[in-house]
């Protein structure tokens, strides 16, 4: 009788534990758990460049950008190669930024276009797509 009472008391808890988390129920049924989709945790190695201050291409020369860029390397085996070429990448970034006007960089669309342009030019500078993504750690216009 005590066993029946214990079973009646525990049965709802066992059911909730098994079926509230689909992974537990599937594991008990012998099914494999699905892998989660790729996320930010799958990001490649990061290289943070030194902060840059560059005058923008304005007639008054009163506007400048201060930015810090982080490069995401596509494979960790390529990190050393990319680090050896940081001076080339920094030069490319300075020249690209120095050719921009303040209106080119304002707003989210301007930043996104700059990011895409820098990514394409980084691929050309390295003669291969070693850089997966470019992130702005700092982006100040004045």
N, C-alpha and C positions, 0 to 999 in steps of 0.2 A: 504494500500500500504506500509506504514512504517513497519507494522507487517511482511509482506511478506519479505521485505528487511532484517529485523532483523533476521528472521528465516533462510534465505539463508546465512546470515553472520555467524550465530551461529551453524548451522547444522554440518559443518565439524569439529568444535571444540568439539561438543558433541559426535560425532562419534569417534573421536580420544580418548577422555577421556574414553569412554565406552569400546572400543576394544583394546586400547594399553595396558591396564592392565587386563589380563585375570581374575583376581580375581573380579574386578568390574563388568565385563560383566556377569560372572557366578552368582554373588550375585544378580544382577538385574533379571536374568533368574530364580532365586530360587534355584540354585545349591549350594551345600556346598563347601567351599574352602578346598582343600586338605591340610593335615598337612605336614609340612616339615619333611624330614628324620632326625633321631637323629644326633646331631653334638657335637662338643666340648663343647657346652653350656650345654649339658646333663651330663657332668662329675660329678662324685660324690665328696664328701668332700675330701679335701686334708690335709695331715699331712706332714709338712716338718721336716725332721730329722736334727740333728746337723751335721755339716761338719765333715767328717772323713778323717784321713790321715793314710794309712796302707802300711807297707812295703810289696812288692811283693815277691813271692817265687823265688828269684834269688840267685844264688851262691854268687854273689858279694854284695847282699843286698843294692845296690845303687839305685834301682828303687822303686818308690812308687806311689801310687794313692791317689789323693785328690778328694773327691767326696761329693756332697750333694744330698741326695735322697729324693724324694717326693713320698709319698704313696697315692694312690687314694683308698679310702674306698668305698666298693660296696654300702653300705647303711648308711645313716646318723645315724641310731640307733646304729650302731656298732662302732662309732668313739671313745666313751669312753673306750670300751673294747680294741680297738687297742692301744689307748694311754697308757693304763695301761701295755701293753705288749711291749712297745717300747724298754726297756732294752733287752728283749729276741731277738727282731728283729735286734737291733743294733749289738748284739753279733754274731748272725747268719751272718750278712753282713760282719763284720770284719773277721770272720773265712773264709768265702767264698772268699773274696778279697785277704786275706793273702795266699791262696792256688793257686792264679793265677800267671802266668808269664806275662811279658810285651807283648810278642807276642800274648797272648790269648786275650788281651784287645784292641789291635790296630784295627783301621778301624771300619766302621759302623757295620759290621757283628759281630765283637767281642763284641761290646756294646750291640747289640741286643741279642746275646746268653747269655751274663751276665744278662740282664734284665729278660729274660725268666727263667733262673736258679734261680734268686733271687725271682721271683714270685712264682715258684713251692715251693721253700724252705720256703717262707713266709706262704704259705698255710699249709705246714706241721707244722711249728712252732706254728701257731695259731689253728691248728687242724680243720681248715675250710677255705673256700675261702673268707675271709673277705676283702682281698686286691684285687681290680679289676685290677690295673695297677701300675707299678713302673716307675717313671720318674727320669732322671738325671738332676738336676738343675745346677750341676757343675761336670765336669769330666776332671781332669788334670792328665796326666801321666808324670813321670819324671824318 
